Amino acid sequence: MAPDAERARVCCALFCGIPGSGKSTLARRLESHLQGLPAVTPARVCFDEDYQPEGFGEPGSGEYDPAAWKEGRERVLSRLDRELASAPDGTGTRKLVIADDNMHLRSMRREVYLLAREHRADLVILYLDVGLDVALERNASRPARLPDGVLSKMHSRFEPPGEGGGQSWESNKLVVLSADAGGPDVARLWGLLDSLWSGPVSDANSPAVQAARKAEGRAANHQSWAHRLDNWMRRELSSAVRSWRDEGGAAGAAISTRVRAATAARKEILANLRLQVDEARRQGAGEEGEGEAVSLAVEEAKRKFGAFLELGRKGP
């Protein structure tokens, strides 16, 4: 458990699972449990209650307005945004925002993750795993039930968090709960949530951080090219010196002069290489364009240095 001083003031408990998994019942029980505890303020945002179009899911209804669904969902996300943005008053107090929705697609869960990251909140994903047969049985006993076909389709499309190459943002703090009769004990669930509650979610996947990481990678790559080119020129110079000595046509003083000239040429070539790469970057050549510019510049640098050593062979 993280020390209170290191914890985010706000944490989002994101419930997900198909209809009939028991997530809404558990979310309500968790909210009720927290209302009796000090230092933690619960705020439950139930997507179904706020954006589900009237009549949707009633037996034989079949009515569904995509525009109304989208508008309603955006309205609820705005409310969730406000809840995550408003930290509780008072030192030592925290706020748990309970987001209750099917969230059957990873892209839906990512929307919540981005909101938590924006407001420097923590995020714990609670996945209620249930078989389709159990969900259908529970759904059949509801007064406002979903058509079986809708529920079956949602089950087939569900993208379980942390599976199928799930991103680290949703597997770092993932709790998979059994949806057996009665569900998990809410006090134990709160204890688990409290133990996982730590600092704000990482911004390692934010656009700014990703851009900086790419820039660092390109810089390291260019530095690697420069280092390898430098080593290549040093080896070529050493080989040339051995050749000059073996040939016996140059005195020691003449060889020293050639080495000094070659060393100066090596440094100038490296400086020009860096200038060429910087110019490609300023012109917005992009990662691929910069890589091509580096490759061409290195080949040209090798040609020039080889020609310089060849001239040295014919020197005094």
Helices and strands as residue ranges (DSSP letters): G 4-6, E 10-16, H 23-34, E 40-46, H 47-51, H 66-85, E 94-100, H 106-118, E 122-129, H 132-140, H 148-157, H 168-171, E 174-178, H 186-196, H 207-247, H 252-282, H 286-313
